[in-house]
Amino acid sequence: MSTKATASSKSKPATTRKTPSATSTTESKVVASESAAKPAVAAEPEVVTETTAMVAEMELKKRELIDKVVERSGTKKKHAKPAVEAMIDILAEALADGREINLQPLGRIMTQRSKDTTNARVIIAKIRQSKSAQPALDPQDRADADNSNEVVAEPAE
């Protein structure tokens, strides 16, 4: 006889809930899915793509940065290295001071939080990079500069 009582409780409408049981959780799921099916009045949601975590092999180190600057700019390594190191120092000082950095096409770097620990300073920052920003050194301009045979000064006679 107890099975008949259980069977009759399952056939009750989803809006009535007397005691918590396995059927009541099913009933609440039905009610929740009905409310979720209603269209939202709010604005359209923005699609966010997930990014992968940075891996140690993908880390750009100073030596590789200097090599890439030498390759892209066409300068000698002995000239590029002090300039790159000075730039890194200036950027680090600006971040430590909490200044906002806006260097396109790298992007706009905004410090959110900063915390000094015993061994380091932890800085939480956001970088907003424009999709329409053009590279600082256009590859076509570099090729034209390398191939030009312009004479800057005439030899003295």
Order of alpha helices (4+ residues) and beta strands (2+ residues): alpha-alpha-alpha-alpha-beta-beta-beta-alpha
